[in-house]
Amino acid sequence: VEKAGEVVSVPLDKVVVGDVIHLAAGARIPVDGILSRGTGFVDESMISGEPMPVEKANGDALVAGTVNGPSAMVMQARAVGSDTMLARIIAMVAEAQGARLPVQDLVNKITLWFVPAVMVIAALTVLVWLIVGLLPLALVAGVSVLIIACPCAMGLATPTSIMVGTGRAADLGVLFRKGDALQALQGVDVVAFDKTGTLTVGAPVVVTNTLRAQDLAAVAAVETASDHPLAAAIVALSGRHLPVATDVETVPGHGVQGMVEGRRIVIGNAAMMVWDGIDEYADIPAGQTPVMVAIDGKFAGTIGLSDAPKPTAKATVQALKARGVEVVMISGDTQDAACALGKVLGIDRVIAGVLPDGKVDAVKELQAGGRKVAFVGDGINDAPALARADIGIAMGTGTDVAVESADVVLVSGNPAGVARAIEISRRTLRNIWQNLGWAFGYNVILIPVAALGLLSPQLAALAMAASSVLVVTNALRLRWVKVLELEAAK
């Protein structure tokens, strides 16, 4: 940490917000902050579950617990101690692991009757053998019944699976904020996605370009002087080595114009072309935002931009459909833009042009007939729908309001986490029922065996311990289960 112009080592608990921290190559990042000097790659797999290192540049966020790559960097602390993302994740996982699922209530009700029933069976066992006249066997059989019927396995069946399942989900970047979501998610019938920032990257990218490379460079040179959201995408497409633009002028609501190497470049919408005296121009496919270009009074081509889908969005939709889950998109975007994306991703039902309260109404409509609906979103405008859905799933890259309204959080903002969360939920519940089946089956079979005097107390104790070990071992299988490695779209 920089102190009075020098770099000194300090205990982690002495780091405060605003401190400038020097990160050595391969060092673990100690607190949340932003990169202030240097560039490099950071391994964020422990937070996001994604194995590939993430490239970082000045101003990018750094998360406590992640590991710096081969380059030394300098960061500024923005959150320390319990305020870091890692601390919040640990708190959420601990809360979920301590939660009681509805299935646990059923187990508790059975256990409530199980213990008195075992006491009665043990007493009857002793009584019957006494009537037969075998006092030593009566005592041995009665004690064996009490030992063999220890309800430890039933008590371990649910919590061990929950702890291992939620831990495995956290490894994959899926955080269950509420424990009951783990059970609710396995029975979901419909997953409704928000569009912008959830299924898409949340920023425009060039999809269609009919310009020549030389003309594109000239357009990008003019756009460097513009602060329009579409300008950055055009500049990024053309590369770094651009000619110099002069006399750049913005025409509000229409576009921008300027001079590049003696040529007059006019960029904008259809109205801008008409303003420049051009009556004929080529359009682009529906669902894209057109940026038209004229050079020296002649139409030169069109650039089409759209909010591109996230790399794993299409594979996620396919995986959900393959598991019998209906996929719906609910968006505030235009019908054309939303339907165009829906067609690309394979989403058959698209509800577009809705306001935040309209998203709530759409969720209610999907819930008709008792169907269980999960809603996935990232923005403040998604918070009401996240709260109304049976299960709310928020992108960890979204707003704090959305995260607080959700039952499940996808740390990296990867939509594949939705399919993984459902898969983890289903496998965890299956594991719980396996454990319960073994625990009850064990008691149903071995209590009569013990009552018949066929088990000594020593063997009964060994069988009871083995039963508990088997339940825990079965739950631990979830720790290494492989869950949906979805490929990014090429």
Steps between C-alpha positions, in 0.01 A plus 500: 500500500624850418561701817669843491648429159636157596369149442467317832342175618200530733261242652190438290271635772686832489418564132239774460291629212710725278833328566725450197613136489785354294425150368791271420475245220306197623379678815153446641299822487431600865197733469247621245611796292582636158813464289678837497830416327606220270320231302487126529292189553325390819381150591143554627401131499446486877238776472335442162566131436638591156843341437644753252701797638333840448692786338513816711578861406497833684167560672392134500370344821715260703347257750650381826613138493574488128857448380714742299669362189863541388496883496549732797215750543384780729147526637296729723290347779124556473362243748670319790415239763138392513410739218695307234322279248681192635376570854145549374518175302621309808214648704241406236631143470502459879141625519387263224679202655327562832157528342221245545339363187130406498602135470673534839165578660369164376804325647452676833135393518596137434785515753258639759304174480802281429664527843187409704427219254850356550459515878173307469657243265796452738264453797285252307814312393610459862148403606459235229835337574421504872172322431692245295726459801833620362606783733859546366376515141223741601752751634738459203221534243348804675835680520578412136170652386578824684851515352414404141214751487710808573351769271839654418482404132159665463628814670805516272318421175386854418754747651807320365362502145405868533849597620678309226254603226514872579878479532526338157270767358725771646797340322307549175418865576141431613401634844178391668408797720199316639518132586145416395587614146713186472186285525269737312729526198499127425129516414505813284279486188584834332813717493431859394806705401541874486679599179752781542794410725358155573493320166703773328830669583322829571704706253465547121732314265529509121308213342476611134748711301481576126779762499843455347787485751631842392156658539447332837825653628383845389164450673674387820725808489192725502329290769796542738377855558146381582371395843208302353474143643521350149821688416721294731391174334586635153840626617573164666425316174737707287814465709743743659681662205255755367535809280439843649152652477443877486200732502293242688145620560211326676149531358276440806263206457641411159874429501843651452716625213866590448792515260753217465788526251305745286178296494176609665363220718133508605385241756156448651144379456271517197408860583871588487523354151201707386661806663807433285287475185513121464170334412610139442677296765517136609338388824600210729317199649232562762621505858815698421564873546612648166782751468508626139802658337535744210835611360523814287126501447472134396361212702794277607345227715334409827622376836250294702538484876318303765538389858669167428399186691737370765718212375317228696146640465393271215649189660322589825162523325560164329604336829189626680271379221669159504408472869134573436509866609313760293711809420343846465653844441343804669650829380437871502663519156308533173314202355733484197821505705374250759358259241821517295703393804242237591532348154880488528489333842211264425251660740149442367304733728604866523316765704634842395442868566409457866573734792612368843140448616431332166772246578320420826174449309681275251637287784151471652365388162770234471412375849142428392398140552740454790815504290821583686687794341861615539582853384856599406601868495771750584359852528303714742203469265514120543474508882116484515490200264781328693299539819172383339641186338510169686879515469688822424843462338721810477818563305782580742621759250170688531368749754498448877121545500458205263737283705316579825167406338627162378511150647797394286797706377719418198831658597656536155179598320527192278149381399632142498478528878120471472521152347773405745294620797203289392726199445663541843155536657368184336808296586503622860132412552559162337792447737283594800232247401769234452627569852150493647418181311808332641438629854138383511570174318784423739269543800210307346723199428739493797264586787306171448832314464619645833163424664534135397829482689710455186725802572728550798529854646852519356382422147205736544737784596720424199198496267372829643837670446528354150156639416606855594829468312317380189264801510788748533702324228205510261454873566870563432456361148341836412837664562647347186195486277549642149236756411421627150815621329321724247695612196509864396355584160764529233 
